[in-house]
Amino acid sequence: MMEKLTREAIELLHHLIETPSFSSEEEKTAQLIENWFIQNDIPFERENNNIWAYNMYFDESKPTILLNSHHDTVKPNGNYTNDPFNAFVEEGKLYGLGSNDAGGCLVALLATFTYFYSREGLQYNFVIVASAEEESSGPLGLKSVLKYLKNVAFGIVGEPTLMQLAVAEKGLLVLDISVKGTASHAAHPNDDNAIYNALQVIEWFKTYEFKKTSENLGKVKATVTQVNAGKQHNVVPASCDLVVDIRVNDCYTNEEVLDIVQQHMPQYVEVTPRSLDLGSSSIAIDHPVVKSGIALGRSTYGSPTLSDQSVLNCPSLKLGPGDSTRSHSANEFIYVDEIKEGIELYIKILEGIV
């Protein structure tokens, strides 16, 4: 059964790669995932481009394990030399957009779910969600279907981690900052230049250190990523706009970080968060699923990148085949052997607790 599931999972990944599925445009890959369930005689549900299914012997008296990964992709960057929608294997590498992030994880979890689907006597139920809009943190992604999921005790989120155990993940807080000043002609003196005022704000974000350091995630990291001001060479603008990307560790909530920022900003600065929902997430090091992974030689670490873990309200572990450093890169690939190993390890880790 394992050999058949692995072969079919890799075949599905070829089809997913060759089917464009940018965030909010995943209709066709959703159909491919539906076909997987149909071919394996597994009932499923769908809302928008999210598809989910429960194990055959679902028992409402038991806790549920959520298996989740996404089938949307970013758009290919301009440095591709391969056709991003041509799935091909060369020297053991399966190339194509979304192969590593997170197609390999998704098909490995689909194979794992199918492996356990008809087993009786489990201590846990299983639900798998193939979700949309992960790359854009869109409103019609995983968060939109959480209300339908029953009694979820913890989740495994499929993202490329080289099958090591990401026991914590940084949250994301994006701030739009408007630095005010006084508009004037560039030829005249002006001690209230919004751009010069913004330099002080930028320097604060560059040098400020949040006091609490996480054992798994290290320090909070704030980065000014966009600056916009002025339209004419001879006019001092009335404002300078900044965008700040803040990766929040598990010692703070996003609200706490926002409060600290606002306390340190001068009166001429307006701070507006885009969202407070994408918080940090973690799972206890002594959680059974973590202990099962460690027993199989897996190491633990904290992940700096954001995933659908950020919308879950239960403990969650990020785990999957592939390497995060390949994500969103040109000529993206995943090793075929990584997918095979991923399926085997997912099953062995779960066998240790179910």
C-alpha positions in Angstrom: 0.0 0.0 0.0 2.8 2.4 0.9 4.5 2.0 -2.5 1.2 2.6 -4.3 0.3 5.6 -2.3 3.8 7.1 -2.8 3.7 6.6 -6.5 0.3 8.1 -6.8 1.2 11.1 -4.6 4.2 11.9 -6.8 2.0 11.6 -9.9 -0.5 14.0 -8.3 2.3 16.5 -7.6 3.2 16.5 -11.3 -0.3 17.4 -12.1 -0.5 20.1 -9.4 2.7 21.7 -10.7 1.3 21.8 -14.3 -1.9 23.4 -13.1 -1.5 27.2 -12.2 -2.9 27.9 -8.8 -2.0 31.4 -7.7 -3.7 32.5 -4.4 -7.5 32.9 -4.9 -7.1 31.2 -8.3 -6.9 27.5 -7.1 -10.1 26.2 -8.7 -8.3 23.7 -11.0 -5.9 22.3 -8.4 -8.9 22.0 -6.0 -10.5 19.7 -8.7 -7.3 17.6 -8.8 -7.5 17.1 -5.0 -11.1 16.2 -5.2 -10.1 13.5 -7.8 -7.7 12.1 -5.3 -10.5 11.6 -2.8 -12.9 10.2 -5.4 -10.3 7.7 -6.6 -9.7 6.5 -3.1 -13.4 6.3 -2.2 -13.1 9.0 0.5 -16.1 11.4 1.1 -15.0 15.0 1.2 -16.4 18.5 1.6 -15.4 21.7 -0.2 -16.0 25.4 0.4 -14.5 27.8 -2.1 -11.1 26.2 -2.9 -10.6 24.4 0.5 -11.2 20.7 0.5 -11.4 18.6 3.7 -12.2 15.0 4.7 -12.5 12.9 7.9 -11.3 9.3 8.5 -13.9 6.6 8.0 -14.4 5.7 11.7 -14.6 9.2 13.0 -15.7 9.2 16.6 -16.9 12.4 18.2 -15.8 11.2 21.6 -12.1 11.2 20.5 -9.8 14.2 19.8 -8.9 15.0 16.2 -5.6 15.5 14.5 -5.6 18.1 11.8 -3.4 17.5 8.8 -3.1 20.6 6.7 -1.1 22.0 3.7 -1.9 24.4 1.0 -2.2 24.1 -2.8 -1.9 27.8 -3.8 1.5 29.2 -5.0 3.1 32.6 -5.4 3.7 33.8 -8.9 7.0 32.7 -10.5 9.8 35.2 -10.2 11.7 36.6 -13.2 14.8 34.5 -12.8 13.2 31.2 -13.9 15.1 29.5 -16.7 12.7 26.5 -16.6 9.1 26.6 -17.5 7.6 26.9 -14.0 4.5 24.9 -15.0 6.5 22.0 -16.6 7.0 19.2 -14.0 10.1 17.2 -14.8 12.6 15.1 -12.9 16.3 15.5 -13.4 19.0 14.1 -11.2 16.4 13.1 -8.6 14.9 16.6 -8.4 11.3 17.2 -9.3 11.2 20.8 -10.7 8.2 23.2 -11.0 6.4 26.0 -9.2 5.0 24.9 -5.9 6.9 21.6 -5.9 8.7 22.5 -2.7 6.2 25.0 -1.2 4.1 23.2 -0.5 3.1 20.6 -3.1 5.5 17.9 -1.7 4.1 18.4 1.8 0.5 18.4 0.5 0.7 15.1 -1.4 2.7 13.4 1.4 0.0 14.4 3.8 -2.7 13.2 1.4 -1.0 9.8 1.2 -0.6 9.7 5.0 -4.3 10.5 5.6 -5.3 7.9 3.0 -3.0 5.3 4.8 -4.9 5.8 8.1 -8.3 6.5 6.6 -10.0 3.1 7.0 -8.1 2.0 10.1 -10.3 1.1 13.1 -9.5 1.5 16.8 -7.4 4.7 16.6 -7.0 6.9 19.7 -7.4 10.0 17.5 -9.6 11.0 14.6 -8.0 12.5 11.5 -9.1 15.4 9.4 -7.1 16.7 6.4 -7.6 20.1 4.9 -6.1 21.1 1.6 -6.3 24.8 1.9 -6.3 27.8 -0.4 -4.9 31.4 -0.1 -2.1 30.5 2.3 0.5 32.6 0.3 -1.6 35.7 0.5 -3.1 35.1 4.0 -6.4 35.5 2.2 -9.9 35.5 3.8 -11.0 32.3 2.0 -8.2 30.1 3.2 -7.9 27.8 6.1 -9.3 30.3 8.6 -12.6 30.3 6.7 -13.2 26.6 7.3 -12.0 26.2 10.9 -15.6 26.5 12.1 -16.4 23.2 10.3 -13.6 21.2 11.9 -14.6 19.0 14.9 -12.7 18.6 18.2 -9.2 19.4 16.9 -6.6 18.7 19.6 -3.5 19.7 17.6 -2.4 20.2 14.0 0.4 19.2 11.7 1.0 21.9 9.1 2.8 20.7 6.0 5.6 23.1 5.1 9.1 22.3 4.0 11.2 21.7 7.1 13.5 18.9 5.9 11.2 16.7 8.1 12.6 18.3 11.2 10.2 19.5 13.9 9.4 23.2 13.8 7.9 23.4 17.3 7.4 27.2 17.2 6.8 29.8 14.4 7.1 33.5 14.5 4.0 35.6 14.0 3.7 38.5 11.6 2.7 42.1 12.3 2.8 44.5 9.3 2.5 48.2 10.2 1.7 51.1 7.9 3.3 54.2 9.4 2.7 57.7 8.3 5.3 60.3 9.4 3.9 63.8 9.3 5.7 67.0 8.5 5.1 70.4 7.0 4.8 70.8 3.3 6.9 73.6 1.7 8.9 74.8 -1.2 12.3 73.1 -1.3 14.0 76.4 -1.7 12.9 77.7 1.8 14.0 76.6 5.3 11.9 73.9 6.8 12.7 72.3 10.2 9.7 69.9 9.9 10.6 67.9 6.8 8.6 64.6 6.9 11.4 62.7 5.2 13.9 63.8 7.8 11.4 63.0 10.6 11.1 59.6 9.1 14.8 59.0 9.4 14.5 59.1 13.1 11.6 56.5 13.0 13.7 54.3 10.7 16.6 54.5 13.1 14.4 53.5 16.0 13.2 50.3 14.2 16.9 49.6 13.2 18.2 49.8 16.7 15.4 49.0 19.2 15.5 45.6 20.8 12.5 44.0 22.4 13.4 42.7 25.8 12.0 39.2 25.7 14.0 36.5 23.8 12.4 33.2 23.0 14.2 29.9 23.5 12.9 28.6 20.2 12.4 31.7 18.2 15.0 34.2 19.4 14.3 37.9 19.3 11.5 39.9 17.7 12.7 41.2 14.4 11.5 44.5 12.9 12.4 45.6 9.4 11.5 48.7 7.4 10.7 47.3 4.0 9.1 50.2 2.1 9.5 54.0 2.0 7.3 56.3 0.0 7.3 60.1 -0.1 7.1 63.1 -2.4 6.0 63.6 -6.0 8.0 66.7 -7.1 11.7 67.6 -6.8 10.9 71.1 -5.5 8.2 70.3 -2.9 8.8 69.0 0.6 6.0 66.5 1.2 3.6 66.7 4.1 4.1 63.0 5.0 6.5 60.1 4.5 5.0 56.6 4.5 6.8 53.5 5.8 5.9 49.8 5.9 7.4 47.8 8.7 7.5 44.0 8.8 7.7 42.6 12.3 8.3 38.9 13.1 7.0 38.3 16.5 8.3 35.6 18.9 6.2 33.6 21.3 7.0 35.9 24.2 4.6 38.6 22.9 1.2 38.9 21.3 0.9 41.1 18.3 -1.1 43.5 20.4 1.7 43.8 22.9 4.3 44.5 20.2 2.0 47.2 18.6 1.6 48.8 22.0 5.3 49.0 22.5 5.8 50.6 19.1 3.1 53.1 19.6 4.6 54.1 23.0 7.9 55.0 21.4 6.6 56.9 18.4 6.6 60.7 18.4 3.3 62.6 18.1 3.8 63.3 14.4 3.7 59.5 13.7 0.5 57.5 13.0 0.8 53.7 13.3 -1.8 51.4 11.6 -1.6 47.6 11.8 -2.8 45.7 8.8 -3.9 42.8 10.9 -3.4 41.5 14.4 -4.5 38.0 13.6 -1.2 36.4 12.4 0.2 35.5 15.8 3.1 33.3 16.8 2.4 29.6 17.4 3.9 26.7 19.1 3.6 23.2 20.6 5.0 21.9 23.9 8.3 20.0 23.6 6.8 17.2 25.7 3.7 16.9 23.4 3.2 13.2 22.3 3.7 14.0 18.6 6.9 15.9 19.3 8.2 13.1 21.5 7.3 10.6 18.8 9.3 12.6 16.2 12.3 13.0 18.5 12.3 9.3 19.1 12.8 8.8 15.4 15.8 11.1 15.4 14.1 14.3 14.4 15.5 17.6 15.8 13.4 20.6 17.0 13.8 24.2 16.1 11.9 27.5 15.8 10.8 28.7 12.3 11.1 32.4 11.3 8.6 32.0 8.4 4.8 32.3 8.5 2.4 29.6 7.6 -1.3 28.6 8.2 -0.2 27.8 11.7 -0.9 31.5 12.4 -4.7 31.1 12.1 -5.0 28.0 14.3 -6.2 28.2 17.9 -4.7 24.8 18.9 -1.2 23.5 19.4 0.5 22.9 16.0 3.7 21.5 14.6 5.2 22.5 11.3 6.7 19.5 9.5 7.2 18.5 5.9 9.5 17.3 3.1 11.5 19.9 1.2 13.7 22.8 2.3 12.3 26.2 3.2 15.3 28.0 1.6 14.0 26.8 -1.8 10.6 28.3 -1.4 9.7 31.1 -3.8 13.1 30.6 -5.6 13.7 30.4 -9.3 13.6 26.8 -10.7 12.0 25.6 -7.5 12.4 21.8 -6.9 12.0 19.0 -4.4 13.9 15.8 -4.3 11.7 12.8 -5.1 13.3 10.9 -2.3 12.3 13.7 0.1 8.6 13.0 -0.7 9.1 9.3 -0.1 10.9 9.9 3.2 8.2 12.4 4.1 5.4 9.9 3.7 7.3 7.3 5.7 8.1 9.7 8.5 4.7 11.2 8.8 3.3 7.7 9.1 5.9 6.6 11.6 5.5 9.7 13.8 1.7 9.3 13.8 2.0 5.5 14.4 3.8 6.5 17.6 0.7 8.2 19.1 -2.4 6.7 17.5 
